[in-house]
Amino acid sequence: MDTEDLLTEDRWPGYRALALESGVRSCVTLPYRRSGIEATVSLFGYRPGALERSVRGPVGMLVEEITTGLLRDRRYRAALAEVGQLETALRSRAVIDRASGIGMHVLGCEAEQAFGLLRAISQRTNRKLAEVAEVAEAVVRAKGRDLESELSTLTGPGH
């Protein structure tokens, strides 16, 4: 919606009446699109044609700075989410390693096979692979007791 003088504008009669009643004589709306962010800036002037120069100068720079800030904020939030996921993975890694060690000791197998067994237990108990840490914590809490019978059902033919 751009107009140099609302007194001569007839495209938006409802808006025109409200704007003129408020003393607005000119307006311009600037759409801006960058990296998936869409923004608009609307300027209103009390004199006809008062906005022509401001559209290309300081307002364009302002919109650029605002959009850059929004993009920076989006990236920052994504980075925080990733850091949270990595911290969770690091915390769970120690307990998974301990549970794998218990499995290796009880079953006399290699680390890769012990981790595979933890994964199989998580699948059998309807837990996502991301929740293997919970399975591992249960193995560690039990210190491997009854692990042989639990794991032997998973190490039968085909495992």
C-alpha positions as CSV (number, residue, x, y, z in Angstrom):
1,M,0.0,0.0,0.0
2,D,1.9,3.1,-1.3
3,T,0.4,6.5,-1.9
4,E,2.0,9.9,-2.2
5,D,-1.3,11.7,-1.2
6,L,-4.3,10.1,0.4
7,L,-6.5,13.1,-0.7
8,T,-6.2,11.9,-4.3
9,E,-6.3,8.1,-3.5
10,D,-9.4,6.1,-4.2
11,R,-8.2,2.4,-3.9
12,W,-8.9,2.0,-0.2
13,P,-11.8,4.2,0.8
14,G,-12.1,2.8,4.4
15,Y,-8.4,3.1,5.1
16,R,-8.3,6.5,3.4
17,A,-11.0,7.9,5.6
18,L,-9.4,6.6,8.9
19,A,-5.9,7.8,7.8
20,L,-7.0,11.3,6.8
21,E,-9.0,11.6,10.1
22,S,-5.7,10.8,11.9
23,G,-3.8,13.4,9.8
24,V,-2.0,10.9,7.7
25,R,-1.5,12.1,4.1
26,S,1.0,9.6,2.7
27,C,2.1,6.0,3.3
28,V,4.4,3.3,2.0
29,T,4.7,-0.4,3.0
30,L,8.0,-2.1,2.3
31,P,8.1,-5.9,2.0
32,Y,11.4,-7.5,2.7
33,R,12.3,-11.2,2.3
34,R,15.6,-12.8,3.3
35,S,16.6,-16.4,4.1
36,G,13.0,-17.5,4.9
37,I,12.2,-14.4,6.9
38,E,9.5,-12.1,5.6
39,A,8.9,-8.7,7.1
40,T,7.1,-5.5,6.2
41,V,7.7,-2.0,7.4
42,S,4.9,0.6,7.0
43,L,5.7,4.3,7.1
44,F,3.1,7.1,7.5
45,G,3.6,10.8,6.7
46,Y,1.7,13.9,7.6
47,R,2.6,15.6,4.4
48,P,2.0,14.5,0.8
49,G,5.1,12.9,-0.8
50,A,7.0,13.0,2.5
51,L,8.2,9.4,2.3
52,E,9.8,9.2,-1.1
53,R,13.4,9.7,0.0
54,S,13.2,7.7,3.3
55,V,12.1,4.5,1.5
56,R,15.5,4.0,-0.1
57,G,17.8,5.3,2.6
58,P,17.6,4.8,6.4
59,V,14.4,2.7,6.3
60,G,16.0,0.1,4.0
61,M,19.1,-0.1,6.3
62,L,16.8,-0.4,9.3
63,V,14.9,-3.3,7.8
64,E,18.2,-4.9,6.8
65,E,19.4,-4.7,10.5
66,I,16.2,-6.0,11.9
67,T,16.2,-9.0,9.5
68,T,19.8,-9.7,10.3
69,G,19.0,-9.7,14.0
70,L,16.1,-12.1,13.4
71,L,18.3,-14.5,11.4
72,R,21.0,-14.3,14.1
73,D,18.3,-15.1,16.8
74,R,17.0,-18.1,14.7
75,R,20.6,-19.4,14.4
76,Y,21.3,-18.9,18.1
77,R,18.2,-20.8,19.1
78,A,19.1,-23.6,16.8
79,A,22.6,-23.8,18.2
80,L,21.2,-23.8,21.8
81,A,18.9,-26.7,20.9
82,E,21.9,-28.6,19.4
83,V,24.0,-27.9,22.5
84,G,21.2,-29.3,24.7
85,Q,21.0,-32.5,22.5
86,L,24.8,-32.9,22.6
87,E,24.9,-32.5,26.4
88,T,22.2,-35.1,26.8
89,A,24.2,-37.5,24.5
90,L,27.4,-36.9,26.5
91,R,25.7,-37.5,29.9
92,S,24.1,-40.7,28.6
93,R,27.3,-41.9,27.0
94,A,29.0,-42.8,30.3
95,V,26.1,-45.0,31.5
96,I,25.8,-46.7,28.1
97,D,29.6,-47.5,28.2
98,R,29.2,-48.9,31.7
99,A,26.3,-51.0,30.7
100,S,28.1,-52.2,27.6
101,G,31.1,-53.2,29.8
102,I,28.8,-55.2,32.1
103,G,27.3,-56.9,29.0
104,M,30.8,-57.7,27.7
105,H,31.8,-59.2,31.1
106,V,28.6,-61.2,31.6
107,L,28.4,-62.5,28.1
108,G,32.1,-62.5,27.1
109,C,31.4,-60.5,24.0
110,E,32.9,-57.5,22.2
111,A,31.8,-53.9,22.8
112,E,30.0,-53.6,19.5
113,Q,27.9,-56.7,20.2
114,A,27.2,-55.5,23.8
115,F,25.9,-52.2,22.5
116,G,23.8,-54.0,19.9
117,L,22.2,-56.0,22.7
118,L,21.4,-52.8,24.5
119,R,19.8,-51.5,21.3
120,A,17.8,-54.8,21.0
121,I,16.6,-54.5,24.6
122,S,15.4,-51.0,23.9
123,Q,13.5,-52.2,20.8
124,R,12.0,-55.1,22.7
125,T,10.8,-52.7,25.4
126,N,9.4,-50.3,22.9
127,R,12.0,-47.5,23.6
128,K,13.6,-45.4,20.9
129,L,17.3,-45.8,20.3
130,A,17.7,-42.4,21.8
131,E,16.4,-43.9,25.1
132,V,19.1,-46.6,25.2
133,A,20.5,-44.7,28.2
134,E,17.5,-45.7,30.2
135,V,18.0,-49.3,29.3
136,A,21.7,-48.9,30.2
137,E,20.9,-47.3,33.6
138,A,18.7,-50.3,34.4
139,V,21.5,-52.7,33.5
140,V,24.0,-50.7,35.6
141,R,21.6,-50.5,38.6
142,A,21.1,-54.3,38.5
143,K,24.9,-54.7,38.2
144,G,24.3,-57.2,35.5
145,R,22.2,-59.5,37.7
146,D,19.9,-61.6,35.5
147,L,21.4,-60.0,32.5
148,E,22.6,-63.4,31.1
149,S,19.0,-64.7,30.9
150,E,17.7,-61.4,29.5
151,L,20.4,-61.2,26.9
152,S,20.5,-64.9,26.0
153,T,16.9,-64.5,24.6
154,L,18.4,-61.9,22.3
155,T,21.5,-63.8,21.4
156,G,19.8,-66.9,20.2
157,P,19.9,-67.9,16.5
158,G,20.3,-65.0,14.2
159,H,22.0,-62.7,16.7
